Amino acid sequence: MIKIELLVANGEVTVVAEGEKVTFRSIDDALAYVRKIATDVDCIRNSWYIRVPLVRILDTLAYASTAKSRSVKETLVNYLRERGLSETNVRVIEPTLQALNLVNNGEFTDDALRIGELYRMGMLSECASLMMKLAQGNCALRGLLSKYRPGDPDSLRQLGLRRRDEVNYTMQLLDFMISGGLLGCIDSLREFLNGKCTTPLCQCCTSYAAYFILSRIPMAKLMDYLNLPNPGYTPVISGREVALVHPGSGDRVAVVGKVAEFNQVNYAPALRALVDSIEQELRRGGMDRAILIIPFTVNYNGCGVGKVYVATYLNGVFTYAEIHEPREFVNPGFK
């Protein structure tokens, strides 16, 4: 058993564990460090707090990356003053940054400053990737990521989030990380799912669209058609790869996403050719199970009508294939 002591003096907290001393300026940082030692897991924090929109978080980090001081409070005060905002906002911005593992011992971490640099340079994909990596260090946020259905506020309320701003800001953050920083994909997918006359989805949005749609397909249906042994499979996205994963066994089912556009009203032959080409890729790769998700548009006299093709592939055979209307994947919170 590890003996842990907390010593408080002169506004600082010192954690003593196994004869080693580490001093923190914040009690929250000290407690986070103690939790990490006590549980011996890779989670640094176990609670979630957000009262700041995503753009404010990124703008704050961009400002911090060019500031002379790494002190969080000093930097935040200067940031707010220069923008004519109340300094009392420090009380909500700082704990939000702490929850994202961007602050340590009262100072911005190297990763926090790196995110700010990436945001200033317009490198949103790299920015989102680093934020996703840091998010894994917060057990509460990791849980939200694993059970959140993109664009669905009710999935967050079911996990205990109650405040309207908390739900909205968490959705902004999660969608940003899940989409790989492609903020335009969220609006583009919203238009695709809700619009009667829509524009084709960008190829760069393929992974986000596939993950979004997969999160709304009943798992019971997929279990039957893919012969999955156990319940509990959940959609997972990592970079541009999407999969259906069982958290216990680690068993993975690959998800193949494609975005297509057909200019012929009779799009069936072109869609069939696309599916056949994917099937050949699966065979060459020796893949025995997969899920196909193809959001596509059909040009009707200059108006793009959206459709979604979903299929399951098992041991060289498509066990299920259906074309869905986009609205089937819409929930009230995403409209």
C-alpha positions as a printed NumPy array, in Angstrom:
array([[  0.   ,   0.   ,   0.   ],
       [  1.317,   3.447,  -0.917],
       [  1.358,   6.08 ,   1.821],
       [  0.318,   9.463,   0.463],
       [  0.422,  12.76 ,   2.386],
       [ -0.787,  16.216,   1.392],
       [  0.993,  19.225,   2.91 ],
       [ -0.547,  22.667,   2.469],
       [  1.528,  25.797,   3.071],
       [  1.793,  29.296,   1.574],
       [ -0.94 ,  28.611,  -0.975],
       [  0.812,  25.522,  -2.344],
       [  0.021,  21.814,  -1.98 ],
       [  2.824,  19.261,  -1.707],
       [  2.113,  15.599,  -2.367],
       [  4.46 ,  13.189,  -0.598],
       [  4.371,   9.61 ,  -1.882],
       [  7.026,   6.971,  -1.236],
       [  9.442,   9.68 ,  -0.101],
       [  9.037,  11.673,  -3.312],
       [  7.705,  15.237,  -3.102],
       [  5.801,  17.065,  -5.853],
       [  4.47 ,  20.59 ,  -5.265],
       [  1.36 ,  22.034,  -6.925],
       [ -0.159,  25.507,  -6.898],
       [ -3.674,  24.129,  -7.34 ],
       [ -5.489,  21.71 ,  -5.02 ],
       [ -7.287,  20.279,  -8.078],
       [ -3.986,  19.438,  -9.76 ],
       [ -2.687,  17.897,  -6.532],
       [ -5.794,  15.72 ,  -6.125],
       [ -5.622,  14.664,  -9.781],
       [ -2.019,  13.575,  -9.209],
       [ -3.007,  11.643,  -6.075],
       [ -5.808,   9.863,  -7.945],
       [ -3.358,   8.822, -10.642],
       [ -0.987,   7.351,  -8.059],
       [ -3.714,   5.681,  -6.007],
       [ -5.514,   3.985,  -8.89 ],
       [ -2.37 ,   3.14 , -10.879],
       [ -4.198,   3.66 , -14.175],
       [ -3.658,   5.976, -17.072],
       [ -6.502,   8.284, -16.025],
       [ -5.312,  11.606, -14.667],
       [ -8.787,  12.973, -13.909],
       [-12.158,  11.406, -13.134],
       [-14.566,  14.347, -13.423],
       [-15.804,  16.515, -16.257],
       [-16.365,  20.274, -16.289],
       [-16.931,  22.604, -19.222],
       [-18.453,  26.098, -19.262],
       [-16.648,  27.487, -22.307],
       [-17.404,  27.01 , -26.034],
       [-14.849,  25.242, -28.202],
       [-13.817,  28.369, -30.099],
       [-13.047,  30.163, -26.814],
       [-10.881,  27.24 , -25.649],
       [ -8.902,  27.212, -28.895],
       [ -8.595,  30.992, -29.009],
       [ -7.329,  31.016, -25.42 ],
       [ -4.687,  28.417, -26.221],
       [ -3.646,  30.33 , -29.347],
       [ -3.15 ,  33.431, -27.194],
       [ -1.246,  31.437, -24.556],
       [  1.113,  30.022, -27.19 ],
       [  2.45 ,  33.532, -27.87 ],
       [  2.371,  34.841, -24.275],
       [  5.576,  35.53 , -22.357],
       [  4.362,  33.758, -19.231],
       [  3.099,  30.182, -18.889],
       [  1.083,  31.123, -15.792],
       [ -2.548,  30.232, -16.434],
       [ -4.105,  32.936, -14.261],
       [ -1.811,  35.7  , -15.527],
       [ -2.342,  34.717, -19.152],
       [ -6.119,  34.422, -18.785],
       [ -6.406,  37.812, -17.09 ],
       [ -4.396,  39.469, -19.885],
       [ -6.411,  37.618, -22.529],
       [ -9.732,  38.753, -21.068],
       [ -8.588,  42.348, -20.545],
       [ -7.416,  42.714, -24.143],
       [-10.799,  41.519, -25.365],
       [-12.841,  43.679, -23.008],
       [-14.231,  40.655, -21.163],
       [-14.781,  40.281, -17.434],
       [-11.868,  38.822, -15.484],
       [-14.367,  36.721, -13.531],
       [-14.405,  34.403, -16.563],
       [-11.129,  32.986, -15.239],
       [-13.253,  31.014, -12.775],
       [-14.893,  29.014, -15.583],
       [-12.101,  28.92 , -18.153],
       [ -9.374,  27.548, -15.858],
       [-11.295,  24.481, -14.583],
       [-12.357,  23.739, -18.166],
       [ -8.696,  23.701, -19.216],
       [ -7.831,  21.543, -16.214],
       [-10.491,  18.992, -17.169],
       [ -8.88 ,  18.743, -20.61 ],
       [ -5.447,  18.094, -19.059],
       [ -4.101,  21.352, -20.511],
       [ -2.917,  22.732, -17.159],
       [ -0.427,  21.403, -14.642],
       [  0.799,  23.065, -11.491],
       [ -0.852,  26.357, -12.436],
       [  0.878,  26.543, -15.813],
       [ -0.038,  25.664, -19.389],
       [  1.414,  22.314, -20.456],
       [  3.602,  21.884, -23.527],
       [  0.685,  20.117, -25.241],
       [ -1.63 ,  23.041, -24.504],
       [  0.786,  25.485, -26.122],
       [  1.264,  23.117, -29.053],
       [ -2.512,  23.004, -29.614],
       [ -2.533,  26.803, -29.591],
       [  0.236,  26.879, -32.212],
       [ -1.562,  24.374, -34.42 ],
       [ -4.789,  26.367, -34.184],
       [ -3.004,  29.592, -35.147],
       [ -1.536,  27.845, -38.191],
       [ -4.934,  26.489, -39.233],
       [ -3.846,  22.876, -38.684],
       [ -7.185,  21.771, -37.248],
       [ -6.778,  18.064, -37.958],
       [ -3.525,  17.885, -35.963],
       [ -5.101,  20.09 , -33.291],
       [ -8.093,  17.746, -32.886],
       [ -5.834,  14.681, -32.862],
       [ -3.746,  16.027, -29.973],
       [ -6.857,  17.051, -28.041],
       [ -8.284,  13.553, -28.515],
       [ -5.056,  12.062, -27.126],
       [ -5.208,  14.296, -24.05 ],
       [ -8.914,  13.54 , -23.565],
       [ -8.059,   9.893, -22.918],
       [ -6.414,  10.968, -19.662],
       [ -9.777,  12.02 , -18.231],
       [-11.813,   8.92 , -17.356],
       [-15.076,  10.875, -17.32 ],
       [-14.428,  12.411, -20.738],
       [-13.279,   9.068, -22.103],
       [-16.608,   7.595, -20.997],
       [-18.505,  10.37 , -22.748],
       [-16.55 ,   9.731, -25.948],
       [-17.309,   6.004, -25.905],
       [-21.077,   6.411, -25.422],
       [-21.784,   9.698, -27.211],
       [-23.843,   9.54 , -30.395],
       [-22.618,  12.418, -32.607],
       [-25.095,  15.254, -32.741],
       [-27.372,  13.69 , -30.101],
       [-27.659,  15.757, -26.883],
       [-29.869,  13.113, -25.259],
       [-26.981,  10.628, -25.29 ],
       [-25.05 ,  13.084, -23.078],
       [-28.004,  13.768, -20.788],
       [-28.34 ,  10.023, -20.227],
       [-24.721,  10.071, -19.04 ],
       [-25.475,  12.68 , -16.379],
       [-24.924,  16.045, -18.078],
       [-27.758,  18.394, -17.16 ],
       [-26.899,  22.03 , -17.862],
       [-27.788,  23.241, -21.326],
       [-24.444,  25.014, -21.839],
       [-22.586,  21.963, -20.525],
       [-24.329,  19.705, -23.056],
       [-23.851,  22.11 , -25.988],
       [-20.185,  22.813, -25.266],
       [-19.415,  19.127, -24.723],
       [-21.06 ,  18.318, -28.064],
       [-18.943,  20.962, -29.798],
       [-15.767,  19.529, -28.31 ],
       [-16.566,  15.868, -28.984],
       [-17.698,  16.517, -32.566],
       [-14.508,  18.493, -33.203],
       [-12.316,  15.659, -31.944],
       [-14.329,  12.875, -33.595],
       [-14.43 ,  14.62 , -36.985],
       [-10.68 ,  15.163, -36.874],
       [-11.039,  18.943, -36.721],
       [-13.207,  19.089, -39.839],
       [-15.803,  21.479, -38.457],
       [-17.441,  21.822, -41.866],
       [-18.307,  18.1  , -41.83 ],
       [-20.814,  18.598, -39.045],
       [-22.776,  21.213, -41.003],
       [-22.358,  19.28 , -44.251],
       [-23.724,  16.072, -42.717],
       [-26.595,  17.991, -41.112],
       [-27.569,  19.336, -44.537],
       [-27.228,  15.884, -46.116],
       [-29.474,  14.235, -43.527],
       [-32.131,  16.951, -43.382],
       [-32.124,  18.587, -46.819],
       [-34.559,  17.728, -49.595],
       [-32.112,  19.109, -52.139],
       [-28.583,  18.604, -50.876],
       [-24.996,  18.926, -52.028],
       [-22.689,  15.862, -51.993],
       [-20.687,  15.21 , -48.868],
       [-16.988,  16.005, -49.069],
       [-14.736,  12.934, -49.33 ],
       [-12.841,  14.287, -46.317],
       [-15.975,  13.763, -44.207],
       [-16.219,  10.028, -44.964],
       [-14.997,   8.773, -41.574],
       [-17.158,  11.16 , -39.544],
       [-20.254,  10.347, -41.639],
       [-19.648,   6.586, -41.327],
       [-19.166,   6.86 , -37.556],
       [-22.271,   9.035, -37.19 ],
       [-24.461,   6.626, -39.174],
       [-23.002,   3.524, -37.489],
       [-23.856,   4.962, -34.066],
       [-27.536,   4.996, -35.1  ],
       [-27.819,   1.468, -36.476],
       [-29.423,  -0.98 , -33.984],
       [-26.658,  -3.231, -32.679],
       [-29.043,  -6.204, -32.506],
       [-29.381,  -6.113, -36.295],
       [-25.616,  -6.03 , -36.786],
       [-25.083,  -8.885, -34.324],
       [-27.421, -11.135, -36.308],
       [-25.958, -10.385, -39.728],
       [-22.309, -10.439, -38.608],
       [-22.66 , -13.422, -36.278],
       [-21.14 , -11.488, -33.383],
       [-20.66 , -13.708, -30.298],
       [-21.384, -11.223, -27.516],
       [-23.436,  -8.051, -26.98 ],
       [-21.722,  -4.776, -26.115],
       [-20.027,  -3.828, -29.403],
       [-19.661,  -0.068, -29.777],
       [-18.589,   2.231, -32.652],
       [-15.034,   3.583, -32.335],
       [-13.259,   6.188, -34.449],
       [ -9.511,   6.757, -34.451],
       [ -8.207,   9.246, -36.966],
       [ -9.737,   8.158, -40.255],
       [-10.414,   4.573, -39.172],
       [-13.852,   3.484, -37.962],
       [-14.627,   0.112, -36.397],
       [-17.146,  -1.764, -34.289],
       [-15.282,  -2.91 , -31.174],
       [-16.121,  -5.114, -28.21 ],
       [-14.61 ,  -3.421, -25.115],
       [-14.128,  -6.687, -23.273],
       [-12.506,  -8.954, -25.857],
       [-11.127,  -6.238, -28.119],
       [-12.729,  -7.968, -31.114],
       [-12.971,  -5.534, -34.052],
       [-15.207,  -5.37 , -37.11 ],
       [-13.888,  -3.046, -39.8  ],
       [-16.142,  -0.325, -41.198],
       [-15.631,   0.665, -44.819],
       [-16.995,   4.119, -45.606],
       [-17.299,   5.688, -49.041],
       [-18.927,   8.915, -50.21 ],
       [-20.359,   8.831, -53.721],
       [-22.225,  11.006, -56.208],
       [-24.271,   9.634, -59.117],
       [-25.471,  11.788, -61.994],
       [-27.786,   9.126, -63.459],
       [-31.33 ,   8.782, -62.142],
       [-30.848,   5.043, -62.585],
       [-27.95 ,   4.877, -60.144],
       [-28.255,   1.155, -59.352],
       [-25.579,  -0.08 , -61.852],
       [-23.032,   2.505, -60.667],
       [-23.736,   1.703, -57.012],
       [-23.421,  -2.013, -57.74 ],
       [-20.065,  -1.432, -59.428],
       [-18.829,   0.532, -56.403],
       [-19.931,  -2.21 , -53.999],
       [-18.291,  -4.855, -56.182],
       [-14.997,  -2.957, -56.109],
       [-15.171,  -2.759, -52.316],
       [-15.91 ,  -6.474, -52.151],
       [-12.777,  -7.177, -54.191],
       [-10.738,  -5.049, -51.762],
       [-12.134,  -7.032, -48.829],
       [-11.258, -10.331, -50.507],
       [ -7.732,  -9.198, -51.351],
       [ -7.252,  -8.045, -47.78 ],
       [ -8.452, -11.399, -46.414],
       [-11.147,  -9.673, -44.381],
       [-13.897, -11.992, -43.155],
       [-16.214,  -9.367, -41.59 ],
       [-17.014,  -5.769, -42.434],
       [-19.715,  -3.13 , -42.451],
       [-20.198,  -0.969, -45.557],
       [-21.615,   2.538, -45.198],
       [-21.999,   4.6  , -48.373],
       [-23.728,   7.995, -48.117],
       [-24.449,   9.092, -51.7  ],
       [-26.382,  11.682, -53.673],
       [-28.324,  11.231, -56.908],
       [-28.66 ,  14.196, -59.262],
       [-32.3  ,  14.773, -60.199],
       [-32.463,  17.744, -62.569],
       [-29.809,  19.671, -60.668],
       [-31.077,  18.678, -57.22 ],
       [-29.041,  16.233, -55.16 ],
       [-31.176,  13.66 , -53.35 ],
       [-29.401,  11.845, -50.523],
       [-29.412,   8.098, -49.828],
       [-27.421,   5.816, -47.503],
       [-26.373,   2.3  , -48.476],
       [-25.611,  -0.017, -45.548],
       [-24.409,  -3.598, -45.895],
       [-22.777,  -6.311, -43.787],
       [-20.13 ,  -8.677, -45.122],
       [-19.439, -12.066, -43.545],
       [-17.143, -14.803, -44.88 ],
       [-17.264, -13.59 , -48.473],
       [-21.021, -12.99 , -48.558],
       [-23.139,  -9.864, -48.083],
       [-25.581, -10.969, -45.396],
       [-27.534,  -7.723, -45.37 ],
       [-27.866,  -4.777, -47.76 ],
       [-30.363,  -1.926, -47.739],
       [-30.706,   1.624, -49.03 ],
       [-31.968,   4.01 , -46.357],
       [-33.398,   7.494, -46.44 ],
       [-31.016,   9.921, -44.662],
       [-33.761,  11.063, -42.295],
       [-33.78 ,   7.597, -40.726],
       [-30.501,   8.561, -39.06 ],
       [-31.708,  11.912, -37.757],
       [-32.709,  12.512, -34.157],
       [-34.516,  15.652, -32.902],
       [-31.346,  17.076, -31.341],
       [-29.485,  17.063, -34.638],
       [-32.054,  18.979, -36.718]])
